[in-house]
Amino acid sequence: MDSPQHHFGDDSQGASTGMVVATNTILVPRYPMKGKYPNGLAEALARRSKDMSQADLARAVGTSTQQINRLLHGEREMTALWAEKLAPALRTSPEKLVFPGLRTFRAPLLSWVSAGRLAHQEGVRKTDVRKYVYLADLPRGDWIVLEVDGDSMDRVAPHGSYICVNLADQRTVNDKFFVFATPEGDATFKRFRSGNPPRLQPYSTNPDHETLQMTGETSVVGRVGRVINDLE
């Protein structure tokens, strides 16, 4: 089956969408810096050293070589504005300039219908992919992204937010969050509650949502490892 790469470790050259919530990233510059503002400029510029000097970079973004040098040595803060200016010329992402050592990869954004079908097919098909979302600092796995529709889980994932789902992690753990495939072929995002019978529980400010019993025909699509909120 024809499936795109979306496993952890696919390095990206793009920017992430929205705000990553609950990250545990440890950011360590690969290039020692004496200044008080570590950043990823030295590493990015080193990758372009054959065809781009500090002067070339300064001309490309409309600033002085002295300014680039200050940023390079951590004497000036690598703000989001500077990162957005410099990233295209360096063929990198703004995040990698602001957060040195950040590892990013891309994951496919699927529809809920496509997610429901994953319980009955080998993997993600190209026709299932709406677009790709760039993620950072998640454990190894087979990740997809789903856009939340509705308020049944709005205490952790409001309507319009994104959830990152690890298809490789299907072991149910009490009080953790998963995407399940229902007997009807749909996908639903719920908190798992162990017991006899186990239950799929909404986590909502809306009391109208009901807890579902997990039957033998209900399967785990994957565990939700992160919620991404766009605060715009």
N, C-alpha and C positions, 0 to 999 in steps of 0.2 A: 504494500500500500504506500502511496506517495505521501510522505509526511515531511514537513519542513523541520529544520533544526530549531529546537527550542529548549535544549537542556542547559543546565547551569554551566557557565564557562564560555558561552558564545559572547565574545567581546563586542561591544557596541561602539559606534561612532556617532550616536545620536543622543538626544536629551531625553530625560525621563518626563513622564506626564504627571503633573500634580505633586503632591507632597507625600513622601514615604513616612508611614507611621510605625513606631515601635521597632526601629532599627537598632542593631547592636554593633554597628560598624566600628572597627578599630582602625584608625587612619594613621599610617606610618609613612613618612616621606622616604622614598627610595634614594633620594639625593640629599646628603646632609646640607643643612642650611644654618648659617650663623645668625640670620635675622630672627625677629620675633614673630614673623608671619609666614610659617611654612605653607608651601603650595606645590602644585604639580607642574609649574611652568618649566623648570629645568628638565624634567623627564620628557615633557612633550616637545620641547625645543631640541633635545638631543636626538629624538627620533627623526627630526627634520633637518639635522645638522648638515647633510650633504647639499641641500638646496635652499636653506633658509638660515640667515644669520640674525643676530639681534637687530641690526639695522634694517634688514629686510622685513622683519616682523613689525618693527616700529612704523615703517612706511605703509605696510598693509593695513594697519589699524588707525593710522593718522595720529601718531604720538611720537615722542622723542626716544632716541636710543637710551638716554639717561633714565627715562621712566621705565622702560622695559628692564633695564639693569636693576633698578630698585625692586621691581616686582620679582625678578629672577633670584635676588639674594634675600628676599624676605624682609626688605626694609620698608615695603609698602604692602598694605593688605590686598590680597586678591579678592576683591569684592565680586558680587554676582554680576555687576555691570562690566567690570573688567573681563571676567571670565566669558561673558556672552560676546564681547568684542573679539577676544583673542582666539576662542575655540575654533571658529571656521577656518582661520588662516593656518592653524596648527593641525587641522583635521582630527580633532578630538572633541570631547563633550565638555561643556562648562563644569559639570560635576567633577570631572577628573582634575581640572585646574584648581578648583576650590578645595577638594578633598583628596589629597595625594594618597595613593594606595587603594583607592576605591575600585572594586571589581564590579563591572556591570555585565549584564547579558540581556538578551531579548526573549520575550515569551509571547505567544500568540494570544490575542484577545478573541474569545469565542462567544457565540450566542449561547443562551441557556439550552436551546434545542440541541445544538451541537454537543454541549457538555453532557446532556442526557444520553446521547448516542454513544458516548465513550465507554459506557458499561458493556456495549455489545459490539465494539469494533476494536481493531488493534491499536489505533492511535489517531492523532490529529491529521486530518486531510487538508490540503491546500484550500479546498472550497469551503472549509469550516472557518477559516481565519478572516476576521474583519480587518485587523491591522496588528502591528506588533507594538508592545509596550516594553520599555527598557527598565529593568529592575537592578537592584544592587543588594549585595550582602544577604543572600539567602542560602540556606544549606543546599547541598547537592540534591538533585531530584529531577523530576520531569514536570515542569511548571507550565500552567496555563493561567490566563487572567479572564475574569468574568465581571461584567458591569452589573451592579446590584440594581434590581428593579423592585420597588416597593419598600415597605417599612417593617417587614416581619423580623428583621435583624438590626433595626436602626440604632440600638444601643451600642453596637460595635461597628456597624457598617451602614450608614445612611443611604437613602436612595441616591443613585448616581455615582456612588463610590465604586472602587474596584477591589476585588478580592483576588489574591494570588493563591492558587490551588496546586498542591504538589500531588500529581497523579501517582507518584511512586510511594506515597505514604497512605496506605489504606487501612491501617490498624486502628480500630476505634479506641479512643481513650475518653474516659468519663469527663464531662464538662468542657471538652475541647470542641472545636468548630470544624465542620466538614461539609462538603457538597455530596449529596446523595442522589442516586438515580432511582426514581420511583417505578413501580410496576407499569405505570402508564407510559414510561419512556421519557418523562420529564426530569429535570434536575432541580433540586431544592437545597438551599443553604440553611443549615440548622446547627444548633448545639446538641451534641450527643449526650444522652443521659442513660447510664447503664441501669439495669434492673430486669424484672421479669413481668412484662416484656420490656426490652429497651425502647427508648423513646427519642424522637426528634423534636427538640423543643425550640420554639421561637425565642428571640431575645429582643423584645420590642417594648416600646412605650405605648403601643396600641394593644389594649387588652382583648381585642376581638380575635387575634390570632391564636389558634389552638395547637396544642401539642399533638403530634402524630405518633402512632405506634409503629415501630420498625418491624416489618414482616420479613419472611424468608425471601421474598421477591425484591426487597429493597437492597441496593448495593451501594458501597462507598465508591464515589468517583475519586476523591482525594481530600487531603486535609488542608484547611485554610491556614496559611502561614503568615499572611500579612494583609492589612487593609490599607489602601491608598486613597486619600481624600484630596480632591482638587478644591482648594480654598478660594478660588477666584469667584 
